[in-house]
Amino acid sequence: MNRADLYLRADPVLAGLGLALVLIGLVAITSASIGYAEAQFNNPWHHAERHGSYIVAALALALVVYAVPTGFWYDSAWLWLLLCLALLALVLVPGIGRSVNGSQRWLPLGPLTLQPSELVKGASVLFLAGYLVRQQAAVRSTWQGFLRPMLVLGVIALLLLFEPDFGATVIVMGTAFGMLFLAGMKLLHFFIVIGLSLLGLAALIFSAPYRLQRLTAYTDPWADPYDTGFQLIQSLIAFGRGEWLGVGLGNSVQKLFYLPEAHTDFVFSIWAEETGFVGAALLIGLVLALILRIGAVGRAAARAGEDFAAYVCFGVALIFSGQAFINMGASSGLLPTKGLTLPFISYGGTALVTSCCLLAIVLRIEHDLRANAGGNR
């Protein structure tokens, strides 16, 4: 099969859902960032232009990833994880990593920046999927089978906490626990580990005053409306102003310096303000449809005996669903405020590239499953 046929035979539903979310993200970011970009860069289209370039780069890399056979990721997963570990360590080196708002998460690359904490999410899924295939019996029966990959992921979590990036830590570890559960880990082992993890999570929260403030502020943001509760109050005002049909694209008031990070962590709030309940429900529906479709591909891979492909799909679905739930939950006051991007929507080059490449791997898995099924008939 030539390259053109490979691309033409990609799953139109899966590709269409991903492309729809990318385009909505471009519209939402353009609208949410105009005022801030005008004030900071004297160019209202600054963030829109940059995000447009991120989309071009992400789609180009996704096309390359889609052309790579799934077996390549199985063979090289450990190499990608080592690379991400090196980048996570490098970002903590003084003078190399860039610090923004008290977090040192970025590596400057000329006019661009690289965020290793986004890349490590995908690398962790590939690594763990390969491990689960090779050590499935040990994972299902012994503590050693579970502890070996968790030691590696524990190092990743430690490096992420040093940045600090608490949100990425939750996603990486939560995805790992989900994949281990789906691989058949003993329920007794699973619940013991979950209990210990919750205790560790509580210790992390109480060890840092700002984390405890975030946890308590969302329950009653009006108790401190000008400090810890400020972002959530402004976000809730945006949801309230949206009502059923929204105030119209470009007409948000909350994006005019009332809601901080309007084009990144709280882009969903501005989208809800401008498109209303209908627009917010549409976006949630598209994200849910994408996750369900990825899960369906994973189940098809499991039925076909392609365990690595199945675990990769389940891991990708867990990452997208976890990030979407936390981002939307924090925006609407359901969860404490947490700096996690909304996949395919929020502003950020590394996050967008990672999401598109992960989706490209799932698209290739789906293509190969159909091709193999057709050849077996």
Secondary structure, DSSP 8 states (H G I E B T S, - for coil): --HHHHHHTS-HHHHHHHHHHHHHHHHHHHHHHHHHHHHHHS-TTHHHHHHHHHHHHHHHHHHHHHTS-HHHHHHHHHHHHHHHHHHHHHTTSTTTSEEETTEEEEEEETTEEE-HHHHHHHHHHHHHHHHHHHTHHHHHH-HHHHHHHHHHHHHHHHHHHHTT-HHHHHHHHHHHHHHHHHTT--HHHHHHHHHHHHHHHHHHHHHSHHHHHHHHHTT-GGGSTTTTTHHHHHHHHHHHHHTTT-S-TT--STTTTTSTTTTTTTHHHHHHHHHHHHHHHHHHHHHHHHHHHHHHHHHHHHHTT-HHHHHHHHHHHHHHHHHHHHHHHHHHTSS-------TTTSS-HHHHHHHHHHHHHHHHHHHHHHHHHHHH-
